[in-house]
């Protein structure tokens, strides 16, 4: 098996001569702090979302630990702009922040590669650096990958919460797998973005490689624990321990590092599929 960590994929950074209109930004929208850093304006960040966890951001406070916004932390940072998305919660905290008079902008949170450029431009416009947004969005690669016959299944597992799901069309992972030319057998055959993981389903789709988030694999006690789950050992992936994990903050972040992730993800899946 192999693991792609958050530090394996470098953040692309662009440079423009613009002066941002916002000087103190709390970026709570998923991955928006990472986009601001990629735009070349990390210096305006005074607070960030928990999903933006690059090493160079360690000095910037996380304002939504546990994915719950701390209004006290945000207000103490005296921001002139707060970025949120549809998943920013709780609503009571958002209401409190709105009453403070601080400018709040909602950023659309894409769940596929096609909309990453739109998100990058939206964040850039929000902080007043549209040219940097164009430069960053133009970095999205148009290079294509050859079609592969390797069958991949994305498993969303949280063993500590007894959550065991197979990704289907719309899981987010399907967008990445399609982009790198892999077959997402869950997306090909299952009816929902996330489907109950059963031995019957796994055996029927016979994946060559299993794709998981890093913490997901950890939650079932690693690859040895994963293989003990019903149906895993009866698949080529289970028999060959062909598992690829990607850092939780990176796999479905759909931000500036998503495109840079693609060749690495392709290479690791190919390596896992051919190990015996």
ZANUVO-757734 format. One record per residue: residue in one letter; x, y, z of N, C-alpha, C in turn; residue number from 1. Coordinates in nm, 2 decimals. Layout:
BEGIN
- A  X  Y  Z  X  Y  Z  X  Y  Z  NUM $
...
This chain:
BEGIN
- X  0.08  -0.12  0.00  0.00  0.00  0.00  0.09  0.12  0.00  1 $
- X  0.03  0.24  -0.03  0.10  0.36  -0.03  0.01  0.47  0.02  2 $
- X  0.08  0.58  0.08  0.00  0.69  0.14  0.06  0.82  0.08  3 $
- X  -0.03  0.90  0.03  0.00  1.03  -0.02  -0.03  1.13  0.09  4 $
- X  0.07  1.19  0.15  0.05  1.28  0.26  0.03  1.43  0.21  5 $
- X  -0.02  1.51  0.30  -0.04  1.65  0.26  0.08  1.72  0.21  6 $
- X  0.20  1.68  0.27  0.32  1.75  0.23  0.38  1.70  0.10  7 $
- X  0.32  1.59  0.05  0.38  1.54  -0.08  0.34  1.62  -0.20  8 $
- X  0.24  1.70  -0.19  0.19  1.79  -0.30  0.21  1.93  -0.26  9 $
- X  0.30  2.00  -0.34  0.33  2.14  -0.31  0.22  2.23  -0.35  10 $
- X  0.21  2.34  -0.28  0.11  2.44  -0.31  0.16  2.53  -0.42  11 $
- X  0.09  2.54  -0.54  0.14  2.64  -0.64  0.11  2.78  -0.59  12 $
- X  0.20  2.87  -0.61  0.18  3.01  -0.57  0.21  3.10  -0.69  13 $
- X  0.11  3.19  -0.71  0.12  3.29  -0.82  0.16  3.43  -0.76  14 $
- X  0.19  3.52  -0.84  0.23  3.65  -0.79  0.17  3.76  -0.88  15 $
- X  0.10  3.85  -0.83  0.05  3.97  -0.90  0.08  4.09  -0.82  16 $
- X  0.07  4.21  -0.89  0.11  4.33  -0.82  -0.01  4.40  -0.75  17 $
- X  -0.12  4.33  -0.74  -0.24  4.39  -0.68  -0.23  4.40  -0.53  18 $
- X  -0.30  4.50  -0.48  -0.31  4.53  -0.34  -0.45  4.48  -0.29  19 $
- X  -0.45  4.38  -0.21  -0.59  4.33  -0.17  -0.67  4.43  -0.10  20 $
- X  -0.80  4.43  -0.12  -0.89  4.52  -0.06  -0.92  4.48  0.09  21 $
- X  -0.90  4.36  0.12  -0.91  4.31  0.25  -0.78  4.28  0.32  22 $
- X  -0.76  4.33  0.44  -0.63  4.32  0.50  -0.63  4.22  0.62  23 $
- X  -0.75  4.18  0.67  -0.75  4.08  0.78  -0.87  3.99  0.74  24 $
- X  -0.83  3.87  0.70  -0.93  3.78  0.64  -0.94  3.65  0.73  25 $
- X  -1.06  3.61  0.77  -1.08  3.48  0.83  -1.15  3.39  0.72  26 $
- X  -1.07  3.29  0.68  -1.12  3.21  0.57  -1.17  3.08  0.63  27 $
- X  -1.31  3.07  0.64  -1.37  2.95  0.70  -1.43  2.86  0.59  28 $
- X  -1.45  2.91  0.47  -1.49  2.82  0.36  -1.39  2.71  0.34  29 $
- X  -1.43  2.59  0.32  -1.34  2.48  0.30  -1.23  2.50  0.20  30 $
- X  -1.11  2.50  0.25  -0.99  2.51  0.17  -0.96  2.66  0.12  31 $
- X  -1.04  2.75  0.16  -1.02  2.89  0.11  -0.90  2.96  0.16  32 $
- X  -0.85  2.92  0.28  -0.72  2.97  0.33  -0.61  2.93  0.24  33 $
- X  -0.62  2.80  0.19  -0.51  2.75  0.10  -0.51  2.82  -0.03  34 $
- X  -0.63  2.86  -0.08  -0.64  2.93  -0.20  -0.58  3.07  -0.18  35 $
- X  -0.61  3.14  -0.07  -0.55  3.27  -0.05  -0.40  3.26  -0.05  36 $
- X  -0.34  3.16  0.01  -0.20  3.14  0.02  -0.15  3.12  -0.12  37 $
- X  -0.22  3.04  -0.20  -0.18  3.01  -0.34  -0.18  3.14  -0.43  38 $
- X  -0.27  3.23  -0.39  -0.28  3.36  -0.47  -0.17  3.45  -0.44  39 $
- X  -0.09  3.41  -0.33  0.02  3.50  -0.29  0.00  3.59  -0.18  40 $
- X  -0.12  3.57  -0.11  -0.16  3.67  -0.01  -0.18  3.61  0.13  41 $
- X  -0.10  3.51  0.16  -0.12  3.45  0.30  -0.11  3.55  0.41  42 $
- X  -0.04  3.66  0.38  -0.01  3.76  0.49  -0.14  3.83  0.54  43 $
- X  -0.25  3.82  0.46  -0.38  3.88  0.50  -0.46  3.79  0.59  44 $
- X  -0.42  3.66  0.60  -0.50  3.56  0.68  -0.47  3.58  0.83  45 $
- X  -0.58  3.60  0.90  -0.57  3.60  1.05  -0.64  3.48  1.11  46 $
- X  -0.72  3.40  1.03  -0.78  3.28  1.08  -0.81  3.19  0.96  47 $
- X  -0.81  3.06  0.99  -0.83  2.97  0.88  -0.93  2.85  0.91  48 $
- X  -0.96  2.78  0.81  -1.05  2.66  0.83  -0.96  2.54  0.86  49 $
- X  -1.02  2.44  0.92  -0.94  2.33  0.96  -0.89  2.25  0.85  50 $
- X  -0.95  2.26  0.73  -0.91  2.18  0.61  -0.78  2.24  0.55  51 $
- X  -0.75  2.36  0.58  -0.63  2.42  0.52  -0.52  2.40  0.62  52 $
- X  -0.44  2.29  0.60  -0.34  2.25  0.71  -0.20  2.24  0.66  53 $
- X  -0.16  2.32  0.56  -0.03  2.32  0.51  0.07  2.36  0.62  54 $
- X  0.19  2.30  0.62  0.29  2.34  0.73  0.31  2.49  0.74  55 $
- X  0.32  2.56  0.63  0.34  2.70  0.63  0.23  2.79  0.69  56 $
- X  0.12  2.72  0.73  0.01  2.79  0.79  -0.01  2.77  0.94  57 $
- X  0.09  2.70  0.99  0.07  2.66  1.13  0.06  2.78  1.23  58 $
- X  0.11  2.89  1.19  0.10  3.01  1.28  -0.03  3.08  1.27  59 $
- X  -0.12  3.04  1.18  -0.25  3.10  1.16  -0.35  3.02  1.24  60 $
- X  -0.42  3.08  1.33  -0.52  3.00  1.41  -0.63  2.94  1.33  61 $
- X  -0.67  2.82  1.38  -0.78  2.75  1.32  -0.91  2.79  1.39  62 $
- X  -1.00  2.84  1.32  -1.12  2.90  1.38  -1.24  2.81  1.38  63 $
- X  -1.23  2.69  1.32  -1.34  2.59  1.33  -1.29  2.46  1.36  64 $
- X  -1.22  2.44  1.48  -1.18  2.31  1.52  -1.30  2.22  1.54  65 $
- X  -1.29  2.10  1.49  -1.40  2.01  1.50  -1.51  2.05  1.40  66 $
- X  -1.47  2.14  1.30  -1.57  2.19  1.20  -1.68  2.27  1.26  67 $
- X  -1.66  2.33  1.38  -1.76  2.41  1.44  -1.69  2.55  1.47  68 $
- X  -1.75  2.66  1.41  -1.69  2.79  1.42  -1.70  2.84  1.56  69 $
- X  -1.58  2.90  1.60  -1.57  2.97  1.73  -1.59  3.12  1.71  70 $
- X  -1.70  3.17  1.74  -1.73  3.31  1.72  -1.63  3.40  1.80  71 $
- X  -1.60  3.35  1.92  -1.50  3.43  2.01  -1.37  3.44  1.94  72 $
- X  -1.32  3.33  1.88  -1.19  3.34  1.81  -1.20  3.43  1.69  73 $
- X  -1.30  3.42  1.62  -1.31  3.50  1.49  -1.32  3.65  1.53  74 $
- X  -1.41  3.69  1.62  -1.42  3.83  1.66  -1.30  3.89  1.72  75 $
- X  -1.22  3.80  1.79  -1.10  3.85  1.86  -0.99  3.89  1.75  76 $
- X  -1.00  3.83  1.63  -0.91  3.85  1.53  -0.93  3.98  1.45  77 $
- X  -1.05  4.04  1.48  -1.09  4.17  1.42  -1.08  4.17  1.26  78 $
- X  -1.14  4.07  1.20  -1.13  4.06  1.05  -1.22  4.17  0.98  79 $
- X  -1.17  4.20  0.86  -1.26  4.29  0.78  -1.33  4.21  0.67  80 $
- X  -1.31  4.07  0.67  -1.38  3.99  0.57  -1.37  3.84  0.63  81 $
- X  -1.49  3.78  0.62  -1.50  3.64  0.66  -1.56  3.56  0.54  82 $
- X  -1.49  3.46  0.50  -1.53  3.37  0.39  -1.60  3.24  0.45  83 $
- X  -1.72  3.21  0.41  -1.79  3.09  0.45  -1.84  3.02  0.33  84 $
- X  -1.88  2.89  0.35  -1.95  2.82  0.25  -2.08  2.75  0.31  85 $
- X  -2.14  2.67  0.23  -2.27  2.61  0.27  -2.25  2.52  0.39  86 $
- X  -2.13  2.47  0.42  -2.11  2.38  0.53  -2.05  2.44  0.65  87 $
- X  -2.03  2.58  0.65  -1.99  2.65  0.77  -2.10  2.64  0.87  88 $
- X  -2.06  2.60  0.99  -2.16  2.58  1.10  -2.10  2.61  1.23  89 $
- X  -2.19  2.62  1.34  -2.33  2.62  1.34  -2.39  2.75  1.28  90 $
- X  -2.52  2.74  1.25  -2.59  2.86  1.19  -2.59  2.97  1.30  91 $
- X  -2.60  2.94  1.42  -2.61  3.04  1.53  -2.48  3.12  1.53  92 $
- X  -2.37  3.06  1.50  -2.24  3.13  1.50  -2.24  3.23  1.38  93 $
- X  -2.29  3.18  1.26  -2.29  3.26  1.14  -2.38  3.38  1.17  94 $
- X  -2.50  3.36  1.23  -2.59  3.47  1.27  -2.52  3.58  1.35  95 $
- X  -2.45  3.53  1.45  -2.37  3.62  1.54  -2.27  3.70  1.47  96 $
- X  -2.20  3.64  1.37  -2.10  3.71  1.30  -2.16  3.81  1.20  97 $
- X  -2.28  3.78  1.15  -2.35  3.87  1.06  -2.39  3.99  1.13  98 $
- X  -2.43  3.98  1.26  -2.48  4.09  1.34  -2.36  4.18  1.38  99 $
- X  -2.24  4.13  1.37  -2.13  4.21  1.40  -2.10  4.32  1.30  100 $
- X  -2.15  4.31  1.18  -2.13  4.41  1.08  -2.01  4.38  0.99  101 $
- X  -1.94  4.27  1.02  -1.82  4.23  0.94  -1.87  4.18  0.80  102 $
- X  -1.80  4.21  0.70  -1.84  4.17  0.56  -1.82  4.02  0.56  103 $
- X  -1.93  3.95  0.51  -1.92  3.80  0.50  -1.96  3.76  0.36  104 $
- X  -1.88  3.68  0.29  -1.90  3.64  0.16  -1.91  3.49  0.15  105 $
- X  -2.01  3.43  0.09  -2.03  3.29  0.08  -1.96  3.24  -0.05  106 $
- X  -1.87  3.14  -0.04  -1.80  3.09  -0.15  -1.86  2.95  -0.19  107 $
- X  -1.89  2.93  -0.31  -1.94  2.80  -0.36  -1.83  2.69  -0.33  108 $
- X  -1.87  2.58  -0.28  -1.78  2.47  -0.25  -1.79  2.36  -0.36  109 $
- X  -1.70  2.35  -0.45  -1.71  2.25  -0.56  -1.69  2.11  -0.51  110 $
- X  -1.74  2.01  -0.57  -1.71  1.87  -0.54  -1.67  1.80  -0.66  111 $
- X  -1.60  1.87  -0.75  -1.54  1.81  -0.87  -1.43  1.90  -0.92  112 $
- X  -1.35  1.85  -1.00  -1.23  1.92  -1.06  -1.28  2.04  -1.15  113 $
- X  -1.39  2.02  -1.22  -1.43  2.11  -1.32  -1.45  2.25  -1.26  114 $
- X  -1.49  2.26  -1.13  -1.53  2.39  -1.08  -1.42  2.45  -0.99  115 $
- X  -1.31  2.39  -0.98  -1.20  2.44  -0.90  -1.16  2.58  -0.94  116 $
- X  -1.15  2.61  -1.07  -1.12  2.74  -1.12  -1.22  2.85  -1.08  117 $
- X  -1.34  2.81  -1.08  -1.45  2.91  -1.04  -1.43  2.94  -0.89  118 $
- X  -1.40  2.84  -0.81  -1.38  2.87  -0.67  -1.26  2.96  -0.65  119 $
- X  -1.15  2.93  -0.72  -1.03  3.02  -0.70  -1.05  3.16  -0.75  120 $
- X  -1.13  3.18  -0.85  -1.16  3.32  -0.90  -1.25  3.39  -0.80  121 $
- X  -1.34  3.31  -0.74  -1.44  3.37  -0.64  -1.36  3.42  -0.52  122 $
- X  -1.27  3.34  -0.47  -1.19  3.38  -0.35  -1.11  3.50  -0.38  123 $
- X  -1.04  3.50  -0.50  -0.96  3.61  -0.54  -1.04  3.74  -0.55  124 $
- X  -1.16  3.73  -0.61  -1.25  3.85  -0.62  -1.29  3.90  -0.48  125 $
- X  -1.31  3.81  -0.39  -1.36  3.84  -0.26  -1.25  3.93  -0.18  126 $
- X  -1.12  3.89  -0.20  -1.02  3.97  -0.14  -0.96  4.08  -0.22  127 $
- X  -1.02  4.10  -0.34  -0.98  4.21  -0.43  -0.86  4.19  -0.51  128 $
- X  -0.83  4.07  -0.55  -0.71  4.04  -0.64  -0.75  3.95  -0.76  129 $
- X  -0.84  4.00  -0.84  -0.89  3.92  -0.95  -0.78  3.88  -1.05  130 $
- X  -0.68  3.96  -1.07  -0.57  3.91  -1.17  -0.50  3.79  -1.11  131 $
- X  -0.48  3.79  -0.98  -0.41  3.67  -0.92  -0.50  3.55  -0.94  132 $
- X  -0.63  3.57  -0.93  -0.73  3.46  -0.95  -0.72  3.40  -1.09  133 $
- X  -0.70  3.49  -1.19  -0.68  3.44  -1.32  -0.55  3.36  -1.34  134 $
- X  -0.45  3.41  -1.28  -0.32  3.34  -1.29  -0.33  3.21  -1.23  135 $
- X  -0.39  3.20  -1.11  -0.40  3.07  -1.04  -0.49  2.97  -1.12  136 $
- X  -0.60  3.02  -1.16  -0.70  2.93  -1.23  -0.64  2.88  -1.37  137 $
- X  -0.55  2.96  -1.43  -0.49  2.92  -1.55  -0.39  2.81  -1.54  138 $
- X  -0.35  2.79  -1.41  -0.25  2.68  -1.39  -0.31  2.54  -1.39  139 $
- X  -0.45  2.54  -1.40  -0.51  2.41  -1.40  -0.48  2.34  -1.53  140 $
- X  -0.42  2.23  -1.52  -0.36  2.15  -1.63  -0.47  2.10  -1.72  141 $
- X  -0.44  2.11  -1.85  -0.53  2.05  -1.95  -0.47  1.91  -2.00  142 $
- X  -0.36  1.87  -1.94  -0.30  1.75  -1.99  -0.39  1.63  -1.96  143 $
- X  -0.39  1.53  -2.05  -0.48  1.42  -2.04  -0.40  1.29  -2.00  144 $
- X  -0.46  1.20  -1.94  -0.40  1.07  -1.91  -0.46  0.96  -1.99  145 $
- X  -0.38  0.87  -2.03  -0.43  0.75  -2.11  -0.53  0.67  -2.03  146 $
- X  -0.63  0.62  -2.10  -0.72  0.53  -2.03  -0.66  0.41  -1.98  147 $
- X  -0.70  0.37  -1.86  -0.65  0.25  -1.79  -0.76  0.15  -1.77  148 $
- X  -0.72  0.02  -1.76  -0.82  -0.08  -1.73  -0.83  -0.11  -1.58  149 $
- X  -0.75  -0.04  -1.50  -0.74  -0.07  -1.36  -0.88  -0.02  -1.30  150 $
- X  -0.93  -0.11  -1.22  -1.06  -0.09  -1.15  -1.04  -0.04  -1.01  151 $
- X  -1.09  0.08  -0.98  -1.06  0.14  -0.85  -1.20  0.16  -0.78  152 $
- X  -1.20  0.13  -0.65  -1.32  0.16  -0.57  -1.28  0.26  -0.45  153 $
- X  -1.35  0.36  -0.44  -1.33  0.46  -0.33  -1.41  0.42  -0.21  154 $
- X  -1.35  0.39  -0.10  -1.42  0.36  0.02  -1.41  0.47  0.12  155 $
- X  -1.53  0.51  0.17  -1.53  0.61  0.28  -1.56  0.54  0.41  156 $
- X  -1.46  0.52  0.49  -1.48  0.45  0.61  -1.44  0.53  0.73  157 $
- X  -1.52  0.52  0.84  -1.49  0.57  0.97  -1.53  0.47  1.07  158 $
- X  -1.43  0.38  1.10  -1.45  0.26  1.18  -1.50  0.30  1.32  159 $
- X  -1.45  0.41  1.37  -1.49  0.45  1.51  -1.64  0.50  1.51  160 $
- X  -1.70  0.53  1.40  -1.84  0.57  1.39  -1.92  0.47  1.32  161 $
- X  -1.86  0.35  1.29  -1.93  0.24  1.21  -1.99  0.29  1.08  162 $
- X  -1.91  0.37  1.01  -1.95  0.42  0.88  -1.87  0.35  0.77  163 $
- X  -1.94  0.28  0.68  -1.87  0.20  0.58  -1.94  0.22  0.45  164 $
- X  -1.88  0.30  0.36  -1.95  0.33  0.23  -1.86  0.31  0.11  165 $
- X  -1.92  0.28  0.00  -1.85  0.28  -0.13  -1.89  0.40  -0.21  166 $
- X  -1.80  0.47  -0.26  -1.83  0.59  -0.34  -1.88  0.55  -0.48  167 $
- X  -1.98  0.63  -0.52  -2.04  0.61  -0.65  -2.03  0.74  -0.73  168 $
- X  -2.11  0.75  -0.83  -2.11  0.88  -0.92  -2.15  1.00  -0.83  169 $
- X  -2.06  1.09  -0.82  -2.08  1.21  -0.75  -2.02  1.21  -0.61  170 $
- X  -1.93  1.11  -0.58  -1.86  1.11  -0.45  -1.76  1.21  -0.44  171 $
- X  -1.71  1.27  -0.55  -1.60  1.35  -0.55  -1.47  1.28  -0.60  172 $
- X  -1.45  1.16  -0.54  -1.34  1.08  -0.59  -1.35  1.04  -0.73  173 $
- X  -1.48  1.02  -0.78  -1.50  0.98  -0.91  -1.45  1.09  -1.01  174 $
- X  -1.45  1.21  -0.97  -1.40  1.32  -1.06  -1.25  1.31  -1.08  175 $
- X  -1.18  1.27  -0.97  -1.03  1.26  -0.97  -1.00  1.13  -1.05  176 $
- X  -1.07  1.02  -1.03  -1.03  0.90  -1.10  -1.06  0.91  -1.24  177 $
- X  -1.17  0.97  -1.28  -1.20  0.99  -1.42  -1.09  1.08  -1.49  178 $
- X  -1.04  1.18  -1.42  -0.94  1.27  -1.47  -0.81  1.20  -1.50  179 $
- X  -0.78  1.10  -1.42  -0.65  1.03  -1.44  -0.67  0.90  -1.52  180 $
- X  -0.78  0.88  -1.58  -0.81  0.77  -1.67  -0.84  0.64  -1.61  181 $
- X  -0.86  0.64  -1.48  -0.89  0.51  -1.41  -1.04  0.48  -1.41  182 $
- X  -1.08  0.35  -1.40  -1.22  0.31  -1.39  -1.26  0.32  -1.24  183 $
- X  -1.36  0.40  -1.21  -1.42  0.40  -1.08  -1.54  0.30  -1.09  184 $
- X  -1.52  0.18  -1.04  -1.62  0.08  -1.06  -1.74  0.10  -0.97  185 $
- X  -1.73  0.18  -0.86  -1.84  0.22  -0.78  -1.93  0.32  -0.86  186 $
- X  -1.87  0.42  -0.93  -1.94  0.51  -1.01  -2.01  0.45  -1.13  187 $
- X  -1.95  0.34  -1.18  -2.00  0.27  -1.29  -2.13  0.19  -1.26  188 $
- X  -2.14  0.14  -1.14  -2.24  0.04  -1.11  -2.34  0.08  -1.00  189 $
- X  -2.30  0.17  -0.90  -2.38  0.19  -0.79  -2.47  0.31  -0.80  190 $
- X  -2.59  0.31  -0.74  -2.69  0.42  -0.77  -2.67  0.55  -0.70  191 $
- X  -2.59  0.56  -0.59  -2.58  0.68  -0.52  -2.43  0.73  -0.50  192 $
- X  -2.41  0.86  -0.47  -2.28  0.91  -0.45  -2.20  0.83  -0.34  193 $
- X  -2.28  0.79  -0.23  -2.22  0.70  -0.13  -2.32  0.59  -0.10  194 $
- X  -2.27  0.47  -0.10  -2.36  0.35  -0.09  -2.31  0.26  0.02  195 $
- X  -2.40  0.19  0.09  -2.36  0.10  0.20  -2.27  0.00  0.15  196 $
- X  -2.16  -0.02  0.22  -2.06  -0.12  0.18  -2.10  -0.26  0.23  197 $
- X  -2.12  -0.35  0.14  -2.15  -0.48  0.17  -2.06  -0.58  0.10  198 $
- X  -2.05  -0.70  0.16  -1.96  -0.80  0.09  -2.01  -0.83  -0.05  199 $
- X  -2.14  -0.83  -0.07  -2.20  -0.86  -0.20  -2.16  -0.76  -0.30  200 $
- X  -2.17  -0.63  -0.26  -2.13  -0.52  -0.36  -1.98  -0.52  -0.39  201 $
- X  -1.90  -0.54  -0.29  -1.75  -0.55  -0.32  -1.72  -0.66  -0.41  202 $
- X  -1.77  -0.78  -0.38  -1.74  -0.89  -0.46  -1.79  -0.88  -0.60  203 $
- X  -1.90  -0.81  -0.62  -1.96  -0.79  -0.75  -1.88  -0.69  -0.84  204 $
- X  -1.82  -0.59  -0.77  -1.74  -0.49  -0.85  -1.59  -0.53  -0.87  205 $
- X  -1.54  -0.62  -0.78  -1.41  -0.67  -0.79  -1.30  -0.56  -0.82  206 $
- X  -1.28  -0.47  -0.73  -1.18  -0.36  -0.76  -1.04  -0.42  -0.75  207 $
- X  -0.95  -0.37  -0.84  -0.81  -0.40  -0.83  -0.74  -0.32  -0.73  208 $
- X  -0.79  -0.20  -0.70  -0.72  -0.11  -0.60  -0.83  -0.04  -0.52  209 $
- X  -0.81  -0.03  -0.39  -0.90  0.05  -0.30  -0.84  0.18  -0.27  210 $
- X  -0.92  0.29  -0.28  -0.87  0.42  -0.25  -0.94  0.47  -0.12  211 $
- X  -0.87  0.51  -0.03  -0.93  0.56  0.10  -0.86  0.69  0.14  212 $
- X  -0.92  0.76  0.24  -0.85  0.87  0.31  -0.76  0.81  0.42  213 $
- X  -0.66  0.88  0.45  -0.56  0.83  0.54  -0.62  0.79  0.68  214 $
- X  -0.70  0.89  0.73  -0.76  0.86  0.86  -0.87  0.76  0.86  215 $
- X  -0.93  0.74  0.74  -1.02  0.63  0.72  -0.96  0.49  0.74  216 $
- X  -0.84  0.47  0.68  -0.77  0.35  0.70  -0.73  0.33  0.84  217 $
- X  -0.68  0.44  0.90  -0.64  0.43  1.04  -0.75  0.39  1.13  218 $
- X  -0.87  0.44  1.10  -0.99  0.41  1.18  -1.03  0.26  1.19  219 $
- X  -0.98  0.19  1.09  -1.02  0.04  1.09  -0.89  -0.04  1.13  220 $
- X  -0.79  0.03  1.19  -0.67  -0.04  1.24  -0.58  -0.08  1.12  221 $
- X  -0.57  0.01  1.02  -0.48  -0.02  0.91  -0.52  -0.12  0.81  222 $
- X  -0.43  -0.16  0.73  -0.47  -0.25  0.62  -0.51  -0.39  0.67  223 $
- X  -0.45  -0.43  0.78  -0.49  -0.56  0.84  -0.63  -0.56  0.88  224 $
- X  -0.67  -0.45  0.94  -0.81  -0.44  0.99  -0.91  -0.42  0.87  225 $
- X  -0.86  -0.35  0.76  -0.95  -0.33  0.64  -0.98  -0.47  0.58  226 $
- X  -0.88  -0.55  0.57  -0.90  -0.68  0.50  -0.99  -0.77  0.58  227 $
- X  -1.01  -0.74  0.71  -1.11  -0.82  0.79  -1.25  -0.78  0.76  228 $
- X  -1.28  -0.66  0.70  -1.41  -0.62  0.67  -1.48  -0.71  0.57  229 $
- X  -1.61  -0.74  0.58  -1.67  -0.83  0.49  -1.65  -0.80  0.34  230 $
- X  -1.61  -0.89  0.27  -1.59  -0.88  0.12  -1.46  -0.83  0.07  231 $
- X  -1.38  -0.76  0.16  -1.26  -0.71  0.11  -1.16  -0.81  0.06  232 $
- X  -1.15  -0.92  0.14  -1.05  -1.02  0.11  -1.09  -1.10  -0.01  233 $
- X  -1.21  -1.09  -0.06  -1.26  -1.16  -0.18  -1.24  -1.08  -0.30  234 $
- X  -1.17  -0.96  -0.30  -1.15  -0.88  -0.41  -1.00  -0.89  -0.45  235 $
- X  -0.97  -0.86  -0.58  -0.82  -0.86  -0.61  -0.75  -0.76  -0.53  236 $
- X  -0.81  -0.64  -0.49  -0.74  -0.54  -0.41  -0.71  -0.60  -0.27  237 $
- X  -0.81  -0.67  -0.21  -0.78  -0.72  -0.08  -0.68  -0.83  -0.08  238 $
- X  -0.69  -0.92  -0.18  -0.59  -1.03  -0.19  -0.45  -0.98  -0.21  239 $
- X  -0.43  -0.87  -0.28  -0.30  -0.82  -0.31  -0.26  -0.70  -0.22  240 $
- X  -0.35  -0.67  -0.12  -0.33  -0.55  -0.03  -0.30  -0.43  -0.11  241 $
- X  -0.37  -0.41  -0.22  -0.35  -0.30  -0.31  -0.44  -0.18  -0.26  242 $
- X  -0.38  -0.10  -0.18  -0.46  0.01  -0.12  -0.37  0.14  -0.13  243 $
- X  -0.44  0.24  -0.17  -0.38  0.38  -0.18  -0.46  0.47  -0.09  244 $
- X  -0.39  0.54  0.00  -0.46  0.64  0.08  -0.40  0.78  0.05  245 $
- X  -0.49  0.87  0.07  -0.46  1.02  0.05  -0.50  1.09  0.17  246 $
- X  -0.42  1.19  0.21  -0.45  1.27  0.33  -0.59  1.33  0.32  247 $
- X  -0.66  1.32  0.43  -0.80  1.36  0.44  -0.82  1.51  0.39  248 $
- X  -0.73  1.60  0.42  -0.74  1.74  0.38  -0.71  1.76  0.23  249 $
- X  -0.66  1.66  0.17  -0.62  1.67  0.03  -0.70  1.61  -0.07  250 $
- X  -0.75  1.49  -0.04  -0.82  1.40  -0.14  -0.94  1.48  -0.20  251 $
- X  -1.03  1.53  -0.12  -1.15  1.59  -0.17  -1.16  1.74  -0.14  252 $
- X  -1.04  1.80  -0.14  -1.03  1.95  -0.10  -1.08  2.03  -0.22  253 $
- X  -1.05  1.98  -0.35  -1.08  2.05  -0.47  -1.04  2.20  -0.46  254 $
- X  -0.91  2.21  -0.45  -0.84  2.35  -0.44  -0.72  2.35  -0.53  255 $
- X  -0.63  2.44  -0.49  -0.51  2.46  -0.58  -0.42  2.34  -0.59  256 $
- X  -0.42  2.25  -0.50  -0.33  2.13  -0.51  -0.40  2.01  -0.57  257 $
- X  -0.52  2.02  -0.61  -0.60  1.91  -0.66  -0.54  1.86  -0.80  258 $
- X  -0.50  1.96  -0.88  -0.45  1.92  -1.01  -0.31  1.86  -1.00  259 $
- X  -0.23  1.92  -0.91  -0.10  1.87  -0.88  -0.10  1.73  -0.82  260 $
- X  -0.21  1.69  -0.76  -0.23  1.56  -0.70  -0.24  1.45  -0.81  261 $
- X  -0.30  1.49  -0.92  -0.34  1.39  -1.02  -0.23  1.29  -1.07  262 $
- X  -0.11  1.34  -1.11  -0.01  1.25  -1.16  0.04  1.16  -1.05  263 $
- X  0.05  1.21  -0.93  0.10  1.13  -0.81  -0.01  1.02  -0.78  264 $
- X  -0.13  1.06  -0.79  -0.24  0.96  -0.76  -0.24  0.85  -0.87  265 $
- X  -0.23  0.89  -0.99  -0.22  0.79  -1.10  -0.10  0.69  -1.08  266 $
- X  0.01  0.75  -1.05  0.13  0.67  -1.03  0.12  0.57  -0.91  267 $
- X  0.06  0.61  -0.80  0.05  0.53  -0.69  -0.06  0.42  -0.71  268 $
- X  -0.16  0.45  -0.78  -0.26  0.35  -0.81  -0.21  0.24  -0.91  269 $
- X  -0.13  0.29  -1.01  -0.07  0.19  -1.10  0.03  0.10  -1.02  270 $
- X  0.11  0.16  -0.93  0.20  0.08  -0.86  0.13  -0.02  -0.77  271 $
- X  0.02  0.02  -0.70  -0.05  -0.07  -0.62  -0.11  -0.18  -0.70  272 $
- X  -0.16  -0.15  -0.82  -0.23  -0.25  -0.90  -0.14  -0.36  -0.95  273 $
- X  -0.01  -0.33  -0.96  0.08  -0.42  -1.02  0.17  -0.49  -0.92  274 $
- X  0.14  -0.46  -0.79  0.22  -0.53  -0.69  0.15  -0.67  -0.66  275 $
- X  0.23  -0.77  -0.63  0.18  -0.90  -0.61  0.24  -0.96  -0.48  276 $
